[in-house]
Amino acid sequence: MPDIIEPRVLKGFRDYLPEAEIERQALIDKLERVFRSFGFVPIDTPVLEYAEILLGKGGGETDKQVYRFKDQGERDVAMRFDLTVPFARFMAEHVDELYLPFRRYHMAKVWRGENTQRGRYREFMQCDFDIVGTDSAEADADIVLVMLNAIAALGIGPFTLRMNHRGLFNRFLATLGASEKTPAILRAVDKLDKIGKEEVGKLIEAEIGSDAALKVLDYIVAGKDFPSTLARLESLAGGPGTDSSRLREIHEAATESKAIGEGKPGKLVLDPSITRGLDYYTGVVFELYLDDLPEVGAVSGGGRYDELASLYTKRKLPGVGAAIGLDRLLAAAETLGKTEGRASYTDVIVLSVEEGWGPRYQGIAAALRGSGLSAEVFPEKKKMAQQFAYAEKKKIPFAVILGGDESARGVVTLRELSARENRDFGSIEEAAAFIRDRTGR
Amino acid sequence: MPDIIEPRVLKGFRDYLPEAEIERQALIDKLERVFRSFGFVPIDTPVLEYAEILLGKGGGETDKQVYRFKDQGERDVAMRFDLTVPFARFMAEHVDELYLPFRRYHMAKVWRGENTQRGRYREFMQCDFDIVGTDSAEADADIVLVMLNAIAALGIGPFTLRMNHRGLFNRFLATLGASEKTPAILRAVDKLDKIGKEEVGKLIEAEIGSDAALKVLDYIVAGKDFPSTLARLESLAGGPGTDSSRLREIHEAATESKAIGEGKPGKLVLDPSITRGLDYYTGVVFELYLDDLPEVGAVSGGGRYDELASLYTKRKLPGVGAAIGLDRLLAAAETLGKTEGRASYTDVIVLSVEEGWGPRYQGIAAALRGSGLSAEVFPEKKKMAQQFAYAEKKKIPFAVILGGDESARGVVTLRELSARENRDFGSIEEAAAFIRDRTGR
């Protein structure tokens, strides 16, 4: 046995060092504030559940990636691989203790034993928000508004929410007599970003012939202006319907609530090529892209579904929801240079100048905290250069210097660390006011 | 195969419904604010690690409780059962990327397959904070101050932090010529709360005889006044030493920083009977109890240790830290009637009065959010009674009522739901000001 065990994490797992964790928590805080401001409530569910609950009838690609094992009681258990399945189980179990419509958010870790060669992590955060128990257009609008407001709150530049409605597309295909080919056509359209219009056209042509394929290709082009695009699609689909009126209402809600428009970073585009897979969504669907980084893909997406929890209850629970890709957003903020860049929350450090003055320094730090600042005491008398180096590593903007000399002069010295500038103050309160002024705290 | 799968969680696991989750997040927020204000930074580590890393040489009682299994790659992995071991591994791995002294907090879930009959949960939150890389008294003081400030911030009544120093007790035992019996005596003293003074006396007597045992029993009595108790223990231990001067300095720091004293809920008591187990701690040790609920046991505890990470590195990493028992504090707040009692964050709900006015209601909700309130739109036109019942379930204090009638009169009606009182306002902004005034937002 070796003297020491090599400290390392599993492949696909990672530690969050302070700067990364502060960044992640800042992102979470911003999103949480938006969710809460829209009436969404938080819930939490266990990380471990019965495998049967998480995997249902199972057999899919996901199953192989799930961390599944027998616990001490020989129960077949698994770690959650998303937040949707646990939410479905949660609603089925608790709907009578709750109320409908129920709007919740959940930000938590999930685990998938993915192939790490594609840069995927096996442990990552998901962020879901849904409104369950109503089929109304207002709920759809709410989800769209939360997406627009949440991404705007992150301050990472302009973005576009691309929205579509499954029903509208279905009606259009019916006018072509192509209803039976809908799944194949949707699958083809879903590849538009990857393989391009021409190849998509070939795939559709193989299904419904070249004339109809051309019409589909014409249909799926997004126009710049929401109302005129909607009018065009509505007419191609055979006239007004609940699908098109719903899309119109969502656009109006975004306009009325000023989530889009003059001075706003977000745009709402009607994009008939958005399909979001085949099975789950039944109404509106949406995806959100950063204009400056389209290549990272959708940073948020979602839609309306008919049945959240049919695996666990006979009660019908229609809903609408979306997920936000925290890892993608963190990476995007990094790439765009829009990170917070903090290494700590400390506004000011009280340096250790004189041996045995610890309690006095703690008193000063407490006074600084009392004026609304974060303050720490450097916990041992070391060389000033070492204490400054520590402060620099934590990106602390200010240091209080109080030794025998300052004490004799009846002052405290405040050092602005980046500028290497010292200023004397007659009291801690005056120094604190200066820091607050400079840091905007 | 049945039609539906019964929705249920594993024994020892639980869902957090909104009220419980809001309570937990409020607790976490309050603690986090204190940690941050003292310069502590957050980190995160993976839930899954190599079993070898988490269990070390292993073989203890803990091992049997650990969720351990083979992953898809046949790696022997385990879910973390505390936050201390991952932190030790983290420091050993990253110390060169970080800085010392390093002060971190970590609040996260851990898993232990405990016997649930004792009311234990198998999934629970832990909250740890430590300062590593220094042996200084100021760091000890910092941990004590954080404990005092953190529990005070929760506003759940008076509490007492009981502190002791291992070295002082060791010196005292040496004066009795009982150094070799230290472990047995500590074990006996540790049982004081459980079996009482008399039984502890018998255990000690069996080790070192009745005269010496009486002296030990005399020694371990806590005095009410910190300085005089310290003076008595110091003298019994053979005079001043680094241990007693350190205890004195911590008490001074708490006094200087006004963490104790006039009007403060926390007291700092020197309690020579506090031992906190045998192996890990080597200096100061502390435990914190709620005065109104001593029976729940320590809600926080910790101490100084010589070596955080000797399993993973030859580098010496002394430190000091403590843990806060979130579940105990949540239960205590509940028992003491000091919970927040919120069911949502919503300040005001915009009711759905007229069909098709959704976008207009969204505009109103957006204006309310713009004035700093949390606002949601009830997403479908249902009977007023149903909408009121929903608001009541979420404990929403205010509702905006705007229908054709109000619109014709050029007003919005604001209903204070608990009082069932309606008031008309000329604008949303005036209504918002009224809500802010009433709710203190």
Interface residues (C-beta under 8 A of the other chain):
Chain A: M1 D3 I4 I5 E6 P7 R8 V9 L10 K11 F13 R14 D15 Y16 L17 P18 E21 I22 R24 Q25 R36 S37 F38 G39 V41 P42 I43 D44 T45 P46 V47 L48 E49 Y50 E52 I53 G56 K57 K64 Q65 Y67 F69 K70 D71 Q72 G73 R75 V77 M79 R89 F90 A92 E93 H94 E97 L98 Y99 P101 R103 R104 K109 W111 G113 R122 E123 I131 T134 S136 A137 E138 A139 A141 D142 L145 E249 E252 A253 T255 E256 S257 K258 A259 A309 S310 L311 Y312 T313 K314 A343 S344 Y345 T346 I349 S352 G356 G358 P359 R360 Y361 Q362 G363 A365 A366 R369 L373 S374 A375 E376 V377 F378 P379 E380 A389 Y390 K393 K394 I396
Chain B: M1 D3 I4 I5 E6 P7 R8 V9 L10 K11 F13 R14 D15 Y16 L17 P18 E21 I22 R24 Q25 R36 S37 F38 G39 V41 P42 I43 D44 T45 P46 V47 L48 E49 Y50 E52 I53 G56 K57 K64 Q65 Y67 F69 K70 D71 Q72 G73 R75 V77 M79 R89 F90 A92 E93 H94 E97 L98 Y99 P101 R103 R104 K109 W111 G113 R122 E123 I131 T134 S136 A137 E138 A139 A141 D142 L145 E249 E252 A253 A254 T255 E256 S257 K258 A259 A309 S310 L311 Y312 T313 K314 A343 S344 Y345 T346 I349 S352 G356 G358 P359 R360 Y361 Q362 G363 A365 A366 R369 L373 S374 A375 E376 V377 F378 P379 E380 A389 Y390 K393 K394 I396
